[in-house]
Amino acid sequence: MNARTTLAPALGLALLVGAIAPMIAGSPTLVDTAIVIAIYGLIALSVGVTYGMTGLLSVAQASLAAVGAYVTAILSANFGWSPWLTAPLAILAPAAFAYPFARVVTRLSPLALAIATLMFGYAFDIAVREGGDLTGGYIGLSGIPTAPGVESPIAYYALAWGVVIVAVAGYTIIRQSHIGAALRTIRSDALRASADGIDVPHLRSVSMAIGGALAGAAGWLYAHHLTYLGPESLGPALSLSAILMAVVGGVRSVTGPLLGAALLTLVHKFIPGQEVLGIFYGSAMIICLLIAPEGLTGLLSRGWRRARHRSTPVAATSERQEINLPQHAAAAGDRP
């Protein structure tokens, strides 16, 4: 495996994040938007792991992020834990739940799987609302501390996108490993994968656990960025938006979910009306499925290949043809 090729998406993203930082440092609004894009991008990236790489349509990714968010919020706001100490728990808790949950629901048909994961989101939402003082109930939890050492907005921008860059690097390594190859085989043909000796239920559950860990990291960033967490913060509606982000950007590419998260978050900022926003989201999904089923990254990749094909020098092609002409002539002369 070529290390340079493996880390190329993460390195390119790091350069882009570093180049954008000086441009937005003077605007708290832009910095806040960039942080939100990073958080939503992590949730969309978890969709890329479960759906894009494995073919499992989970509608619970934002709810898994809420699990991580409430773990860190409860421990830091109610019990005084440092956010740095709660970070591993916020990441591991949704992953630890997602694995056994996936062992049960991945046996279902794709539609039943989507419904089951959606129902988990609503069940968790009810549990949060009825959680009393522990979860804040309908009012929510306030007074969540910020992470020590990253109190300024631009510092939190660096932290959030640093987490995204690490996640992209890890996701790329997994995709290019034998585990990624096995997961793609499962996505294409689970029966063939099982016949080849792949433990399909286990790897599907591992994929859900990895997606849960990414979502948990997003939940940790969300809780300590806003310093408030309510039942509506990371609900099932955001899970649907995350799926749309991943599909529009390119669910089967590494950077596609991040591109979709950036695009739809910016659109959400400039379109205040919920009705108009819903029309736009629905239209974007239909157009994407009809025109660019591989998402924007797939569309850009095809355009780049066509541009390279058209830019092939005609002179070089003619030269190759002239070089081959005598060979063809000699071959023709040798025939009886």
URKADA-V194671 format. One record per residue. N is the residue number from 1. RES is the residue in one letter. PHI is phi as a letter, one per 30 degrees, with the letter a starting at -180 (NA if undefined). PSI is psi in radians with two decimals (NA if undefined). BURIAL is + if it has 24 or more other C-alpha atoms within 12 Angstrom, else -. Layout:
# URKADA-V194671
n/res/phi/psi/burial
N/RES/PHI/PSI/BURIAL
N/RES/PHI/PSI/BURIAL
This chain:
# URKADA-V194671
n/res/phi/psi/burial
1/M/NA/2.23/-
2/N/d/2.05/-
3/A/d/-0.65/-
4/R/d/-0.74/-
5/T/d/-0.66/-
6/T/d/-0.72/-
7/L/c/0.04/+
8/A/e/-0.82/-
9/P/d/-0.73/+
10/A/d/-0.72/+
11/L/d/-0.73/+
12/G/d/-0.70/-
13/L/d/-0.67/+
14/A/d/-0.73/+
15/L/d/-0.72/-
16/L/d/-0.77/-
17/V/d/-0.73/+
18/G/d/-0.60/-
19/A/d/-0.58/-
20/I/d/-0.53/-
21/A/e/-0.86/+
22/P/d/-0.46/-
23/M/d/-0.53/-
24/I/c/-0.06/-
25/A/e/-0.56/+
26/G/d/-0.03/-
27/S/b/1.84/-
28/P/e/-0.57/-
29/T/d/-0.78/-
30/L/d/-0.67/-
31/V/d/-0.75/+
32/D/d/-0.73/+
33/T/d/-0.72/+
34/A/d/-0.65/+
35/I/d/-0.74/+
36/V/d/-0.69/+
37/I/d/-0.71/+
38/A/d/-0.75/+
39/I/d/-0.86/+
40/Y/d/-0.57/+
41/G/d/-0.65/+
42/L/d/-0.73/+
43/I/d/-0.73/+
44/A/d/-0.61/+
45/L/d/-0.60/+
46/S/d/-0.57/+
47/V/d/-0.67/+
48/G/d/-0.64/+
49/V/d/-0.86/+
50/T/d/-0.76/+
51/Y/c/-0.84/+
52/G/d/-0.72/+
53/M/c/-0.57/+
54/T/c/-0.35/+
55/G/i/0.33/+
56/L/c/1.99/+
57/L/d/1.60/+
58/S/c/2.27/+
59/V/c/0.64/+
60/A/b/0.22/+
61/Q/d/-0.71/+
62/A/d/-0.58/+
63/S/d/-0.62/+
64/L/d/-0.63/+
65/A/d/-0.64/+
66/A/d/-0.58/+
67/V/d/-0.86/+
68/G/d/-0.67/+
69/A/d/-0.75/+
70/Y/d/-0.54/+
71/V/d/-0.88/+
72/T/d/-0.59/+
73/A/d/-0.77/+
74/I/d/-0.79/+
75/L/d/-0.65/+
76/S/d/-0.68/+
77/A/d/-0.68/+
78/N/c/-0.53/-
79/F/c/0.01/-
80/G/i/0.31/-
81/W/d/2.63/-
82/S/d/2.42/+
83/P/e/-0.51/+
84/W/d/-0.55/+
85/L/d/-0.51/-
86/T/d/-0.27/+
87/A/e/-0.86/+
88/P/d/-0.66/+
89/L/d/-0.66/+
90/A/d/-0.52/+
91/I/d/-0.70/+
92/L/d/-0.56/+
93/A/d/-0.90/+
94/P/d/-0.56/+
95/A/d/-0.73/+
96/A/d/-0.56/+
97/F/d/-0.68/+
98/A/d/-0.59/+
99/Y/d/-0.99/+
100/P/d/-0.56/+
101/F/d/-0.71/+
102/A/d/-0.56/+
103/R/e/-0.46/+
104/V/c/-0.88/-
105/V/d/-0.40/+
106/T/d/-0.15/+
107/R/d/-0.23/-
108/L/d/2.95/-
109/S/d/2.83/-
110/P/e/-0.74/-
111/L/d/-0.78/-
112/A/d/-0.61/-
113/L/d/-0.79/+
114/A/d/-0.74/+
115/I/d/-0.72/-
116/A/d/-0.75/+
117/T/d/-0.62/+
118/L/d/-0.71/+
119/M/d/-0.59/-
120/F/d/-0.72/+
121/G/e/-0.76/+
122/Y/d/-0.63/+
123/A/d/-0.73/-
124/F/d/-0.64/+
125/D/d/-0.73/+
126/I/d/-0.72/-
127/A/d/-0.67/-
128/V/d/-0.76/+
129/R/d/-0.51/+
130/E/c/0.24/-
131/G/d/-0.07/-
132/G/i/-2.48/-
133/D/d/-0.42/-
134/L/d/-0.83/+
135/T/c/-0.11/+
136/G/j/-0.13/+
137/G/h/-2.46/-
138/Y/d/-0.41/-
139/I/d/-0.66/-
140/G/j/3.00/+
141/L/c/2.23/+
142/S/c/2.99/+
143/G/i/0.39/-
144/I/d/2.19/+
145/P/d/2.66/+
146/T/d/2.82/+
147/A/d/2.24/+
148/P/e/2.33/-
149/G/j/-0.17/-
150/V/b/0.84/-
151/E/d/-0.53/-
152/S/d/2.63/-
153/P/e/-0.73/+
154/I/d/-0.54/+
155/A/d/-0.69/+
156/Y/d/-0.55/+
157/Y/e/-0.80/+
158/A/d/-0.71/+
159/L/d/-0.85/+
160/A/d/-0.82/+
161/W/d/-0.43/+
162/G/d/-0.73/+
163/V/d/-0.72/+
164/V/d/-0.74/+
165/I/d/-0.75/+
166/V/d/-0.72/-
167/A/d/-0.71/+
168/V/d/-0.73/+
169/A/d/-0.79/+
170/G/d/-0.71/+
171/Y/d/-0.71/+
172/T/d/-0.73/+
173/I/d/-0.75/+
174/I/d/-0.75/+
175/R/d/-0.64/+
176/Q/c/0.06/+
177/S/c/3.08/-
178/H/d/-0.46/-
179/I/d/-0.75/+
180/G/d/-0.71/+
181/A/d/-0.70/-
182/A/d/-0.70/+
183/L/d/-0.67/+
184/R/d/-0.59/+
185/T/d/-0.71/+
186/I/d/-0.72/+
187/R/d/-0.70/+
188/S/d/-0.78/-
189/D/a/1.74/-
190/A/d/-0.60/+
191/L/d/-0.72/-
192/R/d/-0.71/-
193/A/d/-0.73/+
194/S/d/-0.67/-
195/A/d/-0.51/-
196/D/d/0.04/-
197/G/j/0.18/-
198/I/d/2.32/+
199/D/d/1.56/-
200/V/d/-0.87/+
201/P/e/-0.69/+
202/H/d/-0.84/+
203/L/d/-0.60/+
204/R/d/-0.72/+
205/S/d/-0.64/+
206/V/d/-0.72/+
207/S/d/-0.76/+
208/M/d/-0.63/+
209/A/d/-0.71/+
210/I/d/-0.77/+
211/G/d/-0.67/+
212/G/d/-0.66/+
213/A/d/-0.74/+
214/L/d/-0.75/+
215/A/d/-0.69/+
216/G/d/-0.68/+
217/A/d/-0.69/+
218/A/d/-0.70/+
219/G/d/-0.70/+
220/W/d/-0.82/+
221/L/d/-0.70/+
222/Y/d/-0.84/+
223/A/d/-0.74/+
224/H/d/-0.15/+
225/H/d/-0.84/+
226/L/d/-0.35/+
227/T/h/0.38/+
228/Y/b/2.53/+
229/L/b/2.14/+
230/G/b/2.97/+
231/P/e/-0.52/+
232/E/d/-0.01/+
233/S/d/-0.92/+
234/L/b/1.15/+
235/G/c/-3.11/+
236/P/e/-0.52/+
237/A/d/-0.64/+
238/L/d/-0.53/+
239/S/d/-0.73/+
240/L/d/-0.70/+
241/S/d/-0.65/+
242/A/d/-0.68/+
243/I/d/-0.75/+
244/L/d/-0.74/+
245/M/e/-0.81/+
246/A/d/-0.72/+
247/V/d/-0.76/+
248/V/d/-0.75/+
249/G/d/-0.58/+
250/G/k/1.62/+
251/V/d/-0.36/+
252/R/c/0.09/+
253/S/c/2.88/+
254/V/d/-0.80/+
255/T/c/-0.12/+
256/G/e/-0.85/+
257/P/e/-0.62/+
258/L/d/-0.70/+
259/L/d/-0.77/+
260/G/d/-0.66/+
261/A/d/-0.73/+
262/A/d/-0.79/+
263/L/d/-0.87/+
264/L/d/-0.52/+
265/T/d/-0.73/+
266/L/d/-0.68/+
267/V/d/-0.71/-
268/H/d/-0.58/+
269/K/d/-0.61/-
270/F/c/-0.17/-
271/I/c/1.70/-
272/P/d/-0.54/-
273/G/d/2.26/-
274/Q/d/-0.62/-
275/E/d/-0.81/-
276/V/d/-0.67/-
277/L/d/-0.71/-
278/G/d/-0.70/-
279/I/d/-0.73/-
280/F/d/-0.78/-
281/Y/d/-0.80/+
282/G/d/-0.73/-
283/S/d/-0.71/-
284/A/d/-0.72/+
285/M/d/-0.79/+
286/I/d/-0.81/-
287/I/d/-0.71/-
288/C/d/-0.76/+
289/L/d/-0.55/-
290/L/d/-0.77/-
291/I/c/-0.75/-
292/A/b/1.33/+
293/P/d/-0.36/-
294/E/c/0.11/+
295/G/i/-3.11/+
296/L/d/-0.64/+
297/T/d/-0.67/+
298/G/d/-0.69/+
299/L/d/-0.76/-
300/L/d/-0.66/-
301/S/d/-0.73/-
302/R/d/-0.71/-
303/G/d/-0.68/-
304/W/d/-0.73/-
305/R/d/-0.68/-
306/R/d/-0.72/-
307/A/d/-0.71/-
308/R/d/-0.65/-
309/H/d/-0.72/-
310/R/d/-0.47/-
311/S/d/0.07/-
312/T/d/2.18/-
313/P/e/2.28/-
314/V/d/-0.61/-
315/A/d/-0.70/-
316/A/d/-0.67/-
317/T/d/-0.74/-
318/S/d/-0.68/-
319/E/d/-0.72/-
320/R/d/-0.67/-
321/Q/d/-0.70/-
322/E/d/-0.62/-
323/I/d/-0.61/-
324/N/d/-0.34/-
325/L/d/-0.85/-
326/P/d/-0.61/-
327/Q/d/-0.74/-
328/H/d/-0.68/-
329/A/d/-0.74/-
330/A/d/-0.69/-
331/A/d/-0.67/-
332/A/d/-0.64/-
333/G/d/-0.45/-
334/D/d/-0.31/-
335/R/d/2.49/-
336/P/d/NA/-
